[in-house]
Amino acid sequence: MRAAGCYPCDQQARTDLPPREDVVHTEHWRVAHAFDSSLPGWLVLLPTRHVRSFTDLAPAAADELGGLVRRLSVALESVTGCVKTYLMQFSEAEGFSHLHLHLVPRMADQPESARGPRVFAYLGADEQQRVAEAERDAIALRLRAALP
Ligand SMILES: [Zn+2]
């Protein structure tokens, strides 16, 4: 079910997750606010089991995904004022092979240099530029309340 030394699996095993690590969860998915993003509302959707590709997902987990993406997108538009959301999945970063999907708000004033795939300019931000823990928690709670 879980893999040793896998960050998402370690987080999944905790029973005291703060809102930023547990925006919403179901049997199959847990949603976190990205910890190293400078863009408020950058979400990461994680299967609750350790899987490395879409083909490893349980059919029920796969079936649930579309509805979850839509509901979170509605909440993101409401909370961040974004005009739409981006959805991406690579799971290529060292130590992050656990399947994860990035669901990212696309703001109206987002510069051309951070649109489309270039939105990753907001990830891997320096410590000082990251959305602070307290703000991530606050966003998580507002998203939870705004979920349809
Ligand atoms: Zn894992």
Boltz pocket constraint, residues with backbone or C-beta under 6 A from the ligand:
constraints:
  - pocket:
      binder: B
      contacts: [[A, 1], [A, 2], [A, 3], [A, 6], [A, 7], [A, 8], [A, 9], [A, 10], [A, 49], [A, 50], [A, 51], [A, 98]]
      max_distance: 6.0
